[in-house]
Amino acid sequence: MSSFGDINRINTNVQALDSRLSLNRINKGIAENQLRMSTGMRINRAEDDAAGYSIASKLNARVAGLDQALSNVGDAKSVLDIAESSFDTVMDQLIEMKALATQAANDTLGQTERNFIATQISALGKDINEIAAQTVFQDYNLLSGDEGGNTGAFTLTFQVGERAEDTIETSISAVNVFELFGGAGEGSVAGDYQLGATTGAITITTDGTAVVTGAGDIGAGTAGTLTFANDVESADFRVFMSAIDDAIEAMADRVNEIGVTQSSLTLREVTLSQSVTANSSAASRIMDTDFAKEQSESVRLQILQQTAISAMAQANNGPQSVLGFLG
């Protein structure tokens, strides 16, 4: 900053130096202003705002986790939708079984007609096993139980948040003839469950085709087969009707469990969307450029640049006036 009497010296033009310093500061401000407007970011380097840069980095990391969690929720809902669609198909098969068993329980039918119905019900049971075997997502057999078929349910843990503890767990119970009808009768003989009123009339054979074969496969276990004797009677079908009612109730419970989990996922989806918006907004307030403000600052700096250049030109001409002393 020039002081009294500086203009009378010509070896060091203090006014010009002050003007140059001011011009350099203004040029630096213009460069930073143009950088902020060209990148759209208020903080382009840590030195611009060290604390803000650190806070915004953590917020951006959280947003990335929330975005992926939101995608995970969508995948989880897709898995449950696949299981639910198969449940609906199995329920349709059971309802048809119920209608056929009710028809066969009527003594207006002869033995030949009743055997026809028994054959059709057996085929519906095989269809249920096939539905379970073909309900697959990412190599997981969703309706065939856990590894080895020990618990009869396949457990899934969905990561629905950006923290390790943000999870939702659900179990999808196995669906096949053995799971739906096995043990529904009054006893078992050599591992085969009795379902009819007459011994051996209707059985669930436990040595049926495995849903998934191979050691360690998800859902390896026994599917079970509905077997009807040639002399199956109407009383046997009445007992079987009760077993079908139990199977329908079990399927209703399975659908209810999936519905509850789907509802939780939908709620989590809304929460995640709101969290992504809130955290993105917070990071934006720290990092992003306010273009209205920057444009006004740009106009101010351009005016100051012109005045600084004019002042520097006048300062450079100052020593010329000193030469008048020599005249």
SETOR-833084 format. One record per residue (C-alpha): residue number from 1; x, y, z. Coordinates in steps of 0.001 Angstrom, whole numbers, always signed. Each point is the difference from the previous one (the first is absolute). Example, Ala and Ser with C-alpha at 12.3 -4.5 7.8 and 13.67 -1.06 7.14 Angstrom:
% residues 2
<atom resi="1" east="+12300" north="-4500" up="+7800"/>
<atom resi="2" east="+1370" north="+3440" up="-660"/>
//
This chain:
% residues 327
<atom resi="1" east="+0" north="+0" up="+0"/>
<atom resi="2" east="+1528" north="+3280" up="-1081"/>
<atom resi="3" east="+461" north="+2739" up="+2607"/>
<atom resi="4" east="+575" north="+3762" up="+41"/>
<atom resi="5" east="+2893" north="+1032" up="-2280"/>
<atom resi="6" east="+305" north="-3313" up="-1915"/>
<atom resi="7" east="-984" north="+1676" up="-3270"/>
<atom resi="8" east="+3103" north="+2226" up="+204"/>
<atom resi="9" east="+2326" north="-2994" up="-462"/>
<atom resi="10" east="+557" north="-1614" up="-3406"/>
<atom resi="11" east="+2326" north="-2998" up="+716"/>
<atom resi="12" east="-2854" north="-1841" up="+1688"/>
<atom resi="13" east="-3496" north="+657" up="-1298"/>
<atom resi="14" east="-1951" north="-976" up="+3144"/>
<atom resi="15" east="-3339" north="+991" up="-1510"/>
<atom resi="16" east="+605" north="-2268" up="-2990"/>
<atom resi="17" east="+973" north="-2855" up="+2313"/>
<atom resi="18" east="-3202" north="+478" up="+2030"/>
<atom resi="19" east="-2062" north="+101" up="-3174"/>
<atom resi="20" east="+1692" north="-3152" up="-1333"/>
<atom resi="21" east="-651" north="-1823" up="+3296"/>
<atom resi="22" east="-3645" north="+1007" up="-111"/>
<atom resi="23" east="-269" north="-1059" up="-3658"/>
<atom resi="24" east="+1562" north="-3397" up="+771"/>
<atom resi="25" east="-2516" north="-585" up="+2781"/>
<atom resi="26" east="-2868" north="+943" up="-2282"/>
<atom resi="27" east="+1312" north="-2254" up="-2802"/>
<atom resi="28" east="+267" north="-2870" up="+2460"/>
<atom resi="29" east="-3584" north="+625" up="+1104"/>
<atom resi="30" east="-1165" north="+20" up="-3630"/>
<atom resi="31" east="+1797" north="-3286" up="-682"/>
<atom resi="32" east="-1617" north="-1643" up="+3029"/>
<atom resi="33" east="-3383" north="+1430" up="-948"/>
<atom resi="34" east="+288" north="-1399" up="-3526"/>
<atom resi="35" east="+1103" north="-3386" up="+1379"/>
<atom resi="36" east="-3033" north="-178" up="+2287"/>
<atom resi="37" east="-2359" north="+864" up="-2844"/>
<atom resi="38" east="+1654" north="-2410" up="-2444"/>
<atom resi="39" east="-39" north="-2984" up="+2399"/>
<atom resi="40" east="-3244" north="+892" up="+1768"/>
<atom resi="41" east="+1739" north="-611" up="+3326"/>
<atom resi="42" east="+751" north="+2500" up="+2720"/>
<atom resi="43" east="+2722" north="-2236" up="+1466"/>
<atom resi="44" east="+2361" north="-1370" up="-2640"/>
<atom resi="45" east="+2988" north="-680" up="+2259"/>
<atom resi="46" east="+361" north="-736" up="+3681"/>
<atom resi="47" east="+1725" north="+3375" up="+466"/>
<atom resi="48" east="-3189" north="+1787" up="-1093"/>
<atom resi="49" east="-1793" north="-1204" up="+3156"/>
<atom resi="50" east="+1735" north="-2832" up="+1845"/>
<atom resi="51" east="-2811" north="-637" up="+2487"/>
<atom resi="52" east="-2724" north="+241" up="-2632"/>
<atom resi="53" east="+1912" north="-2335" up="-2312"/>
<atom resi="54" east="+304" north="-2659" up="+2739"/>
<atom resi="55" east="-3667" north="+261" up="+995"/>
<atom resi="56" east="-1194" north="-165" up="-3601"/>
<atom resi="57" east="+2199" north="-3055" up="-693"/>
<atom resi="58" east="-1646" north="-1881" up="+2877"/>
<atom resi="59" east="-3438" north="+1031" up="-1206"/>
<atom resi="60" east="+784" north="-1163" up="-3548"/>
<atom resi="61" east="+1209" north="-3360" up="+1333"/>
<atom resi="62" east="-3261" north="-387" up="+1909"/>
<atom resi="63" east="-2035" north="+906" up="-3072"/>
<atom resi="64" east="+1847" north="-2661" up="-2023"/>
<atom resi="65" east="-834" north="-2604" up="+2654"/>
<atom resi="66" east="-3640" north="+1106" up="+135"/>
<atom resi="67" east="-290" north="-150" up="-3794"/>
<atom resi="68" east="+1272" north="-3581" up="-20"/>
<atom resi="69" east="-2256" north="-927" up="+2914"/>
<atom resi="70" east="-2941" north="+1373" up="-1985"/>
<atom resi="71" east="+1011" north="-2244" up="-2887"/>
<atom resi="72" east="+290" north="-2935" up="+2434"/>
<atom resi="73" east="-3565" north="+613" up="+1176"/>
<atom resi="74" east="-1200" north="-174" up="-3602"/>
<atom resi="75" east="+1826" north="-3319" up="-493"/>
<atom resi="76" east="-1439" north="-1348" up="+3256"/>
<atom resi="77" east="-3529" north="+885" up="-1101"/>
<atom resi="78" east="+651" north="-1781" up="-3292"/>
<atom resi="79" east="+1053" north="-3156" up="+1865"/>
<atom resi="80" east="-3136" north="+65" up="+2116"/>
<atom resi="81" east="-2147" north="+710" up="-3061"/>
<atom resi="82" east="+1391" north="-3156" up="-1621"/>
<atom resi="83" east="-770" north="-2045" up="+3112"/>
<atom resi="84" east="-3468" north="+1537" up="+312"/>
<atom resi="85" east="-905" north="-782" up="-3605"/>
<atom resi="86" east="+957" north="-3636" up="+577"/>
<atom resi="87" east="-1999" north="-38" up="+3233"/>
<atom resi="88" east="-3031" north="+1246" up="-1921"/>
<atom resi="89" east="+410" north="-2790" up="-2546"/>
<atom resi="90" east="+380" north="-2627" up="+2726"/>
<atom resi="91" east="-3091" north="+1382" up="+1723"/>
<atom resi="92" east="-1931" north="-404" up="-3263"/>
<atom resi="93" east="+1139" north="-3640" up="-166"/>
<atom resi="94" east="-1139" north="-614" up="+3583"/>
<atom resi="95" east="-3380" north="+1600" up="-679"/>
<atom resi="96" east="-449" north="-2273" up="-2999"/>
<atom resi="97" east="+1020" north="-2946" up="+2185"/>
<atom resi="98" east="-2645" north="+1015" up="+2521"/>
<atom resi="99" east="-2693" north="+85" up="-2689"/>
<atom resi="100" east="+1027" north="-3420" up="-1341"/>
<atom resi="101" east="+213" north="-1554" up="+3475"/>
<atom resi="102" east="-3457" north="+1381" up="+821"/>
<atom resi="103" east="-1307" north="-1572" up="-3186"/>
<atom resi="104" east="+1662" north="-3346" up="+787"/>
<atom resi="105" east="-1414" north="+22" up="+3536"/>
<atom resi="106" east="-3509" north="-272" up="-1462"/>
<atom resi="107" east="-1321" north="-3555" up="-175"/>
<atom resi="108" east="-1761" north="+688" up="-3279"/>
<atom resi="109" east="+3295" north="-855" up="-1704"/>
<atom resi="110" east="+1160" north="-3483" up="-785"/>
<atom resi="111" east="+3452" north="-1409" up="+751"/>
<atom resi="112" east="+1215" north="+561" up="-3560"/>
<atom resi="113" east="-972" north="+3666" up="+19"/>
<atom resi="114" east="+1525" north="+461" up="+3459"/>
<atom resi="115" east="+3280" north="-1485" up="-1263"/>
<atom resi="116" east="-14" north="+2461" up="-2884"/>
<atom resi="117" east="-270" north="+2831" up="+2523"/>
<atom resi="118" east="+2790" north="-1523" up="+2107"/>
<atom resi="119" east="+2282" north="-82" up="-3042"/>
<atom resi="120" east="-760" north="+3647" up="-720"/>
<atom resi="121" east="+732" north="+1007" up="+3608"/>
<atom resi="122" east="+3316" north="-1874" up="-115"/>
<atom resi="123" east="+905" north="+1936" up="-3143"/>
<atom resi="124" east="-853" north="+3274" up="+1757"/>
<atom resi="125" east="+2363" north="-1021" up="+2802"/>
<atom resi="126" east="+2790" north="-548" up="-2504"/>
<atom resi="127" east="-745" north="+3422" up="-1464"/>
<atom resi="128" east="+440" north="+1552" up="+3460"/>
<atom resi="129" east="+3409" north="-1667" up="+292"/>
<atom resi="130" east="+985" north="+1277" up="-3442"/>
<atom resi="131" east="-1072" north="+3541" up="+883"/>
<atom resi="132" east="+2191" north="-138" up="+3111"/>
<atom resi="133" east="+2951" north="-1380" up="-1956"/>
<atom resi="134" east="-261" north="+2684" up="-2689"/>
<atom resi="135" east="-349" north="+2993" up="+2339"/>
<atom resi="136" east="+3600" north="+1157" up="-242"/>
<atom resi="137" east="+1750" north="+3352" up="+472"/>
<atom resi="138" east="+3773" north="+347" up="-463"/>
<atom resi="139" east="+470" north="-3789" up="+341"/>
<atom resi="140" east="-2014" north="-50" up="+3256"/>
<atom resi="141" east="-2940" north="-2403" up="+103"/>
<atom resi="142" east="-2317" north="+2230" up="+1993"/>
<atom resi="143" east="-2731" north="-2529" up="+783"/>
<atom resi="144" east="+2103" north="-3047" up="+816"/>
<atom resi="145" east="+1196" north="+762" up="+3518"/>
<atom resi="146" east="+3505" north="+548" up="+1313"/>
<atom resi="147" east="+3183" north="-1947" up="-732"/>
<atom resi="148" east="-740" north="-3661" up="+581"/>
<atom resi="149" east="-3693" north="+714" up="+555"/>
<atom resi="150" east="+423" north="-59" up="+3789"/>
<atom resi="151" east="-2377" north="+2773" up="+1007"/>
<atom resi="152" east="-2335" north="+117" up="-2967"/>
<atom resi="153" east="+602" north="+3750" up="-410"/>
<atom resi="154" east="+2428" north="+2097" up="-2005"/>
<atom resi="155" east="+1221" north="+3073" up="+1904"/>
<atom resi="156" east="+920" north="+3208" up="-1819"/>
<atom resi="157" east="+1672" north="+3052" up="+1531"/>
<atom resi="158" east="-473" north="+3206" up="-1973"/>
<atom resi="159" east="+2451" north="+2915" up="+414"/>
<atom resi="160" east="-2383" north="+2952" up="-36"/>
<atom resi="161" east="+2183" north="+2801" up="+1363"/>
<atom resi="162" east="+3498" north="+1455" up="-116"/>
<atom resi="163" east="+826" north="-1280" up="+3496"/>
<atom resi="164" east="+866" north="-3634" up="+729"/>
<atom resi="165" east="-2937" north="-384" up="+2383"/>
<atom resi="166" east="-2572" north="+1284" up="-2522"/>
<atom resi="167" east="-1390" north="-3374" up="-1064"/>
<atom resi="168" east="-3340" north="-1760" up="-413"/>
<atom resi="169" east="-134" north="-3773" up="+379"/>
<atom resi="170" east="-2729" north="-2239" up="-1333"/>
<atom resi="171" east="-550" north="-3731" up="-290"/>
<atom resi="172" east="-1733" north="-1619" up="-2955"/>
<atom resi="173" east="-1472" north="-3336" up="+1028"/>
<atom resi="174" east="+490" north="-2920" up="-2356"/>
<atom resi="175" east="-2919" north="-913" up="-2223"/>
<atom resi="176" east="-453" north="-3542" up="-1288"/>
<atom resi="177" east="-2289" north="-2962" up="+577"/>
<atom resi="178" east="+2030" north="-1281" up="+2938"/>
<atom resi="179" east="+65" north="+3383" up="+1772"/>
<atom resi="180" east="-3708" north="+645" up="-597"/>
<atom resi="181" east="-1415" north="-3464" up="+741"/>
<atom resi="182" east="+2739" north="-1946" up="+1804"/>
<atom resi="183" east="-1066" north="-879" up="+3530"/>
<atom resi="184" east="-3576" north="+1149" up="-593"/>
<atom resi="185" east="-1442" north="-3472" up="+647"/>
<atom resi="186" east="-425" north="-2073" up="+3112"/>
<atom resi="187" east="+3309" north="-1826" up="-192"/>
<atom resi="188" east="+2821" north="-1230" up="-2207"/>
<atom resi="189" east="+1082" north="-3368" up="-1280"/>
<atom resi="190" east="+3602" north="-509" up="-1132"/>
<atom resi="191" east="+391" north="+3725" up="-492"/>
<atom resi="192" east="-3131" north="+351" up="-2121"/>
<atom resi="193" east="-2675" north="+2269" up="+1485"/>
<atom resi="194" east="-3580" north="-1281" up="+24"/>
<atom resi="195" east="-2637" north="+2511" up="-1112"/>
<atom resi="196" east="-3069" north="-2123" up="-630"/>
<atom resi="197" east="-2557" north="-1625" up="+2290"/>
<atom resi="198" east="+1046" north="-3407" up="-1328"/>
<atom resi="199" east="+3536" north="-1228" up="+631"/>
<atom resi="200" east="+2117" north="+483" up="-3092"/>
<atom resi="201" east="-2773" north="+1718" up="-1966"/>
<atom resi="202" east="+1744" north="+3366" up="-299"/>
<atom resi="203" east="+3682" north="+425" up="+912"/>
<atom resi="204" east="+2831" north="+2467" up="-359"/>
<atom resi="205" east="+3053" north="-1966" up="-1062"/>
<atom resi="206" east="+3155" north="+1552" up="+1433"/>
<atom resi="207" east="+2290" north="-1537" up="-2612"/>
<atom resi="208" east="-1231" north="+2294" up="-2753"/>
<atom resi="209" east="+2229" north="+1819" up="-2451"/>
<atom resi="210" east="+2273" north="+2569" up="+1674"/>
<atom resi="211" east="-827" north="+3600" up="-817"/>
<atom resi="212" east="+3700" north="+778" up="-469"/>
<atom resi="213" east="+2664" north="-2669" up="-272"/>
<atom resi="214" east="+3641" north="+257" up="+960"/>
<atom resi="215" east="+1802" north="+514" up="+3293"/>
<atom resi="216" east="-116" north="+3525" up="+1345"/>
<atom resi="217" east="-2656" north="+1226" up="-2410"/>
<atom resi="218" east="-2544" north="+2422" up="+1408"/>
<atom resi="219" east="-3221" north="-1845" up="+690"/>
<atom resi="220" east="+1238" north="-3557" up="-398"/>
<atom resi="221" east="-2796" north="-2116" up="+1476"/>
<atom resi="222" east="-2977" north="-2237" up="-649"/>
<atom resi="223" east="-2885" north="+1347" up="-2020"/>
<atom resi="224" east="-2397" north="-2819" up="+859"/>
<atom resi="225" east="-2592" north="-1717" up="-2177"/>
<atom resi="226" east="-3771" north="-376" up="+493"/>
<atom resi="227" east="-891" north="-3658" up="-448"/>
<atom resi="228" east="-3579" north="-1283" up="-220"/>
<atom resi="229" east="-973" north="-3654" up="+316"/>
<atom resi="230" east="-2285" north="-1499" up="-2643"/>
<atom resi="231" east="-2691" north="-614" up="+2604"/>
<atom resi="232" east="+16" north="+3546" up="+1445"/>
<atom resi="233" east="-3413" north="+806" up="+1440"/>
<atom resi="234" east="-2078" north="+3119" up="+513"/>
<atom resi="235" east="+819" north="-34" up="+3735"/>
<atom resi="236" east="+3707" north="+166" up="-901"/>
<atom resi="237" east="-617" north="+3109" up="-2056"/>
<atom resi="238" east="-1868" north="+1606" up="+2905"/>
<atom resi="239" east="+3114" north="-395" up="+2134"/>
<atom resi="240" east="+2066" north="+1300" up="-2909"/>
<atom resi="241" east="-2262" north="+3071" up="-213"/>
<atom resi="242" east="+1009" north="+934" up="+3552"/>
<atom resi="243" east="+3664" north="-419" up="-972"/>
<atom resi="244" east="-540" north="+2322" up="-2980"/>
<atom resi="245" east="-1619" north="+2579" up="+2285"/>
<atom resi="246" east="+3097" north="-123" up="+2209"/>
<atom resi="247" east="+2237" north="+372" up="-3070"/>
<atom resi="248" east="-2025" north="+2996" up="-1222"/>
<atom resi="249" east="+283" north="+1603" up="+3439"/>
<atom resi="250" east="+3755" north="-638" up="-20"/>
<atom resi="251" east="+274" north="+1664" up="-3412"/>
<atom resi="252" east="-2043" north="+2950" up="+1252"/>
<atom resi="253" east="+2494" north="+385" up="+2860"/>
<atom resi="254" east="+2881" north="-44" up="-2483"/>
<atom resi="255" east="-1650" north="+2688" up="-2133"/>
<atom resi="256" east="-664" north="+2078" up="+3106"/>
<atom resi="257" east="+3670" north="-191" up="+1052"/>
<atom resi="258" east="+1112" north="+1149" up="-3438"/>
<atom resi="259" east="-2572" north="+2804" up="+44"/>
<atom resi="260" east="+1249" north="+1272" up="+3361"/>
<atom resi="261" east="+3596" north="+11" up="-1253"/>
<atom resi="262" east="-1018" north="+1730" up="-3242"/>
<atom resi="263" east="-1773" north="+2684" up="+2035"/>
<atom resi="264" east="+3158" north="+532" up="+2075"/>
<atom resi="265" east="+2090" north="+268" up="-3155"/>
<atom resi="266" east="-2395" north="+2543" up="-1509"/>
<atom resi="267" east="+216" north="+2114" up="+3150"/>
<atom resi="268" east="+3792" north="-281" up="-47"/>
<atom resi="269" east="-9" north="+1006" up="-3678"/>
<atom resi="270" east="-1840" north="+3237" up="+847"/>
<atom resi="271" east="+2336" north="+702" up="+2927"/>
<atom resi="272" east="+3097" north="-599" up="-2118"/>
<atom resi="273" east="-1274" north="+2286" up="-2756"/>
<atom resi="274" east="-573" north="+2769" up="+2525"/>
<atom resi="275" east="+3435" north="-556" up="+1550"/>
<atom resi="276" east="+1715" north="+148" up="-3394"/>
<atom resi="277" east="-1763" north="+3292" up="-756"/>
<atom resi="278" east="+829" north="+1533" up="+3402"/>
<atom resi="279" east="+3672" north="-1011" up="-21"/>
<atom resi="280" east="+463" north="+1036" up="-3636"/>
<atom resi="281" east="-1521" north="+3380" up="+832"/>
<atom resi="282" east="+2355" north="+438" up="+2962"/>
<atom resi="283" east="+3042" north="-853" up="-2114"/>
<atom resi="284" east="-1216" north="+2327" up="-2743"/>
<atom resi="285" east="-274" north="+2948" up="+2371"/>
<atom resi="286" east="+3632" north="-514" up="+971"/>
<atom resi="287" east="+1555" north="-869" up="-3345"/>
<atom resi="288" east="-2086" north="+1486" up="-2803"/>
<atom resi="289" east="+264" north="+3475" up="-1493"/>
<atom resi="290" east="-2683" north="+2626" up="+464"/>
<atom resi="291" east="+6" north="+1292" up="-3605"/>
<atom resi="292" east="-1985" north="+3158" up="+755"/>
<atom resi="293" east="+2517" north="+976" up="+2658"/>
<atom resi="294" east="+3011" north="-926" up="-2147"/>
<atom resi="295" east="-1310" north="+1965" up="-2975"/>
<atom resi="296" east="-430" north="+3096" up="+2143"/>
<atom resi="297" east="+3512" north="-537" up="+1374"/>
<atom resi="298" east="+1331" north="-370" up="-3542"/>
<atom resi="299" east="-1422" north="+3412" up="-1004"/>
<atom resi="300" east="+1470" north="+1612" up="+3135"/>
<atom resi="301" east="+3454" north="-1506" up="-625"/>
<atom resi="302" east="+25" north="+1075" up="-3656"/>
<atom resi="303" east="-755" north="+3597" up="+1011"/>
<atom resi="304" east="+2734" north="-114" up="+2646"/>
<atom resi="305" east="+2399" north="-1458" up="-2546"/>
<atom resi="306" east="-586" north="+2929" up="-2351"/>
<atom resi="307" east="+425" north="+2561" up="+2788"/>
<atom resi="308" east="+3167" north="-1741" up="+1218"/>
<atom resi="309" east="+1466" north="+83" up="-3508"/>
<atom resi="310" east="-868" north="+3686" up="-289"/>
<atom resi="311" east="+1545" north="+725" up="+3415"/>
<atom resi="312" east="+3161" north="-1879" up="-942"/>
<atom resi="313" east="+289" north="+1985" up="-3217"/>
<atom resi="314" east="-290" north="+3253" up="+1939"/>
<atom resi="315" east="+2533" north="-1238" up="+2561"/>
<atom resi="316" east="+2477" north="-796" up="-2753"/>
<atom resi="317" east="-358" north="+3532" up="-1320"/>
<atom resi="318" east="+594" north="+1520" up="+3456"/>
<atom resi="319" east="+3833" north="+174" up="-196"/>
<atom resi="320" east="-335" north="+2094" up="-3145"/>
<atom resi="321" east="-1323" north="+2886" up="+2114"/>
<atom resi="322" east="+3161" north="-53" up="+2125"/>
<atom resi="323" east="+2030" north="+880" up="-3044"/>
<atom resi="324" east="-1574" north="+3474" up="+172"/>
<atom resi="325" east="+2264" north="+762" up="+2953"/>
<atom resi="326" east="+2991" north="-289" up="-2338"/>
<atom resi="327" east="-1311" north="+2618" up="-2399"/>
//
